[in-house]
Amino acid sequence: MNSSETRVSIDNQVSNSLFLANGGGIIALLAFLQGIIDDPKMDCLTWFVMGGLAVLIFGVFTTIIYTQYRRECSLEYSKHPDTASKSKPCKREYRWRKVSFVTLPIAGAAVLIGGILVICTR
């Protein structure tokens, strides 16, 4: 396996893990939301869970954008391997990947803060 194939394999694994993390978080929060949405005592937590869902949905979209730029960056590497990392698609790919990485912790923090507020207001 040459370096190009290795890079493509790693990029595919990163994309899959980002989709899995954000998509799995969406499924988990939807399942959790079903149990708390009708309880008036959990209104505050419901809003934080909804915020977490919005962040995770944004994470899925950023992963889609990252994947598109990753493909364009791979084309740059095939054409100009020495200067590809400085090309616009590769710089954009890097930025969108970083955005997608932080969505899961932000969503988790939102739900955690909501849970703490519910506990503290009892």
Secondary structure by P-SEA (a helix, b strand, c coil): ccaaaaaaaaaaaaaaaaaaaaaaaaaaaaaaaaaccccccaaaaaaaaaaaaaaaaaaaaaaaaaaaaaaaaaaaaacccccccccaaaaaaaaaaaaaaaaaaaaaaaaaaaaaaaaaac
